[in-house]
Amino acid sequence: MDRALRKRIAGLLGRQKLGILATQGRTYPYQNIVAFAAGRDLKTIVFATRRATSKYRNLKLRRRVAVFVDDRANREADFQEATGITALGMAGETRGKERARSARLLLRRHPFLKEFLAAPDCAVFAVRVRVYVLVLRFEKVIEARVR
């Protein structure tokens, strides 16, 4: 991935605090708004969820996920100006030191999640991103593999 593209992806992921997580259930895809944080190297996106959710069950059933982040403002100009990024990868529940690192990354970005992350039924997931798909100006598509 070239430097300009990396900067564009990092910029959008750094500005936006919420994304849409897409998982696959037994019969249908399922989407949720999630608070997320991305690693500096762009190889990882982390988020948290309670274990008693459809999202958690889906993640345990199938690890392949998509995380969508965009900068639209719900204006007509978005058709020409908005940027959307889909991160495709494999999600896994973090444990031990990896969970602690992931939780710290989330807390730096979302300090209000402190109690949520401390709850015994809270799981922290890390998505190992394989590909970013950028859509610019509604129809220009760029695919960037993560190395």
MOZIKA-V14074 format. One record per residue. N is the residue number from 1. RES is the residue in three letters. SS is DSSP state (A for helix, B for strand, O for the rest). Layout:
BEGIN
N/RES/SS, N/RES/SS
END
This chain:
BEGIN
1/MET/O, 2/ASP/O, 3/ARG/A, 4/ALA/A, 5/LEU/A, 6/ARG/A, 7/LYS/A, 8/ARG/A, 9/ILE/A, 10/ALA/A, 11/GLY/A, 12/LEU/A, 13/LEU/A, 14/GLY/A, 15/ARG/A, 16/GLN/O, 17/LYS/O, 18/LEU/B, 19/GLY/B, 20/ILE/B, 21/LEU/B, 22/ALA/B, 23/THR/B, 24/GLN/B, 25/GLY/O, 26/ARG/O, 27/THR/O, 28/TYR/O, 29/PRO/B, 30/TYR/B, 31/GLN/B, 32/ASN/B, 33/ILE/B, 34/VAL/B, 35/ALA/B, 36/PHE/O, 37/ALA/B, 38/ALA/B, 39/GLY/O, 40/ARG/O, 41/ASP/O, 42/LEU/O, 43/LYS/O, 44/THR/B, 45/ILE/B, 46/VAL/B, 47/PHE/B, 48/ALA/B, 49/THR/B, 50/ARG/B, 51/ARG/O, 52/ALA/O, 53/THR/O, 54/SER/A, 55/LYS/A, 56/TYR/A, 57/ARG/A, 58/ASN/A, 59/LEU/A, 60/LYS/A, 61/LEU/A, 62/ARG/O, 63/ARG/O, 64/ARG/B, 65/VAL/B, 66/ALA/B, 67/VAL/B, 68/PHE/B, 69/VAL/B, 70/ASP/B, 71/ASP/O, 72/ARG/O, 73/ALA/O, 74/ASN/O, 75/ARG/O, 76/GLU/O, 77/ALA/O, 78/ASP/A, 79/PHE/A, 80/GLN/A, 81/GLU/A, 82/ALA/O, 83/THR/B, 84/GLY/B, 85/ILE/B, 86/THR/B, 87/ALA/B, 88/LEU/B, 89/GLY/B, 90/MET/B, 91/ALA/B, 92/GLY/B, 93/GLU/B, 94/THR/O, 95/ARG/O, 96/GLY/A, 97/LYS/A, 98/GLU/A, 99/ARG/A, 100/ALA/A, 101/ARG/A, 102/SER/A, 103/ALA/A, 104/ARG/A, 105/LEU/A, 106/LEU/A, 107/LEU/A, 108/ARG/A, 109/ARG/A, 110/HIS/O, 111/PRO/A, 112/PHE/A, 113/LEU/A, 114/LYS/A, 115/GLU/A, 116/PHE/A, 117/LEU/A, 118/ALA/A, 119/ALA/O, 120/PRO/O, 121/ASP/O, 122/CYS/B, 123/ALA/B, 124/VAL/B, 125/PHE/B, 126/ALA/B, 127/VAL/B, 128/ARG/B, 129/VAL/B, 130/ARG/B, 131/VAL/B, 132/TYR/B, 133/VAL/B, 134/LEU/B, 135/VAL/B, 136/LEU/B, 137/ARG/O, 138/PHE/O, 139/GLU/O, 140/LYS/B, 141/VAL/B, 142/ILE/B, 143/GLU/B, 144/ALA/B, 145/ARG/B, 146/VAL/O, 147/ARG/O
END
